[in-house]
Amino acid sequence: MAIITVASNGERIHVEDGETILSGLYKAGFAYTVGCRRGGCGVCKIDVTEGSITHNRPVADSVITPEELSDGTCLSCRAVPDQDVTIRMRDSSLRLINPLLRQINDKARERAEAGSTAPKEL
């Protein structure tokens, strides 16, 4: 489980292990400009400013260059957080489209955070 923090507004989104940033944001009720959703167009590029990600499938150098990768650029449709991450959107298009999903995600994040701080039984 990882937490995605959106730098522009401080939103904190819970994502399941193996879930992409795009999927996590959509599942939490947020939307933004995306293209093909399969790593082929680069429309969903975002910047990871803290933490690290792994692309869950190969990404072509024509879509995201090695220099961009080293600078923290990723494709949100393929980027899976390895740990908690902070992201910066390339434009201000992130918008809440489903407040109910946001509430559900907030509760899931709170449960996950409470579980991670609970004392371990021997």
C-alpha positions in Angstrom: 0.0 0.0 0.0 1.3 3.5 -0.9 0.1 7.0 -0.5 0.2 9.4 -3.4 0.4 13.1 -2.4 -0.6 15.6 -5.0 1.8 18.6 -4.6 -0.6 21.3 -5.9 -3.4 20.6 -3.4 -2.1 18.2 -0.8 -4.6 15.5 -1.6 -3.5 12.1 -0.3 -4.6 9.1 -2.2 -4.4 5.5 -1.1 -3.3 3.0 -3.7 -3.2 -0.8 -3.5 0.1 -2.7 -4.1 0.6 -3.0 -7.8 -1.9 -0.3 -8.7 -0.9 2.5 -11.1 -1.0 6.2 -10.2 -3.7 6.8 -12.8 -5.8 4.0 -11.5 -5.5 5.1 -7.9 -6.4 8.7 -8.7 -9.4 7.6 -10.8 -10.5 5.1 -8.1 -10.4 8.0 -5.6 -12.8 10.1 -7.7 -10.3 12.3 -9.5 -9.9 12.8 -13.3 -7.4 14.5 -15.5 -6.3 14.6 -19.1 -5.1 11.2 -20.4 -4.8 9.6 -23.8 -4.4 6.0 -24.7 -4.1 4.6 -21.1 -1.5 2.0 -22.3 1.8 3.9 -22.3 1.8 4.8 -26.0 1.1 8.5 -26.2 2.7 10.3 -23.2 -0.3 12.5 -22.5 -0.5 11.4 -18.9 3.1 12.4 -18.0 3.5 13.6 -14.4 6.5 14.4 -12.3 7.4 12.3 -9.2 9.1 14.8 -6.8 9.5 12.4 -3.8 9.6 8.7 -3.6 10.0 6.2 -6.4 8.0 4.3 -9.0 8.3 1.4 -11.3 6.7 1.2 -14.7 4.6 -2.0 -14.7 5.3 -2.5 -18.4 8.0 -1.4 -20.8 7.8 2.2 -21.9 9.3 3.3 -25.3 12.1 5.8 -25.4 10.0 7.7 -28.0 7.3 8.3 -25.3 9.5 9.1 -22.4 13.2 9.6 -22.7 15.9 8.2 -20.4 16.6 11.8 -19.3 13.0 12.4 -18.4 13.0 9.1 -16.4 16.1 10.2 -14.5 14.4 13.6 -13.7 11.3 11.9 -12.2 9.0 12.1 -15.1 6.7 9.1 -15.5 3.6 7.9 -17.3 0.8 7.8 -14.7 -0.9 5.0 -16.6 2.1 2.7 -16.1 3.7 4.1 -12.9 3.3 1.9 -9.8 4.5 3.5 -6.6 7.3 1.5 -4.9 6.6 3.6 -1.7 4.8 6.8 -0.8 5.2 9.3 -3.6 4.6 13.0 -4.1 3.5 13.9 -7.6 3.2 17.2 -9.6 0.7 17.3 -12.4 1.9 18.8 -15.7 -1.1 21.0 -15.8 -3.9 22.0 -13.5 -6.5 19.5 -14.9 -6.8 17.3 -11.8 -10.3 17.6 -10.7 -12.6 15.9 -8.3 -15.5 14.3 -10.2 -16.8 11.8 -7.6 -16.8 13.0 -4.0 -18.2 9.6 -2.8 -15.2 7.8 -4.2 -13.0 10.3 -2.5 -14.6 9.6 0.8 -14.3 5.8 0.3 -10.6 6.3 -0.5 -10.0 8.5 2.5 -11.5 5.8 4.8 -9.3 3.1 3.1 -6.2 5.3 3.6 -7.1 5.9 7.2 -7.5 2.2 7.9 -4.3 1.3 6.1 -2.4 4.0 8.0 -3.8 2.9 11.3 -2.8 -0.7 10.5 0.7 0.3 9.6 1.2 2.1 13.0 -0.5 -0.6 15.1 1.9 -2.5 17.4 3.1 -5.8 16.0 2.1 -8.9 17.9 4.9 -11.3 18.8 
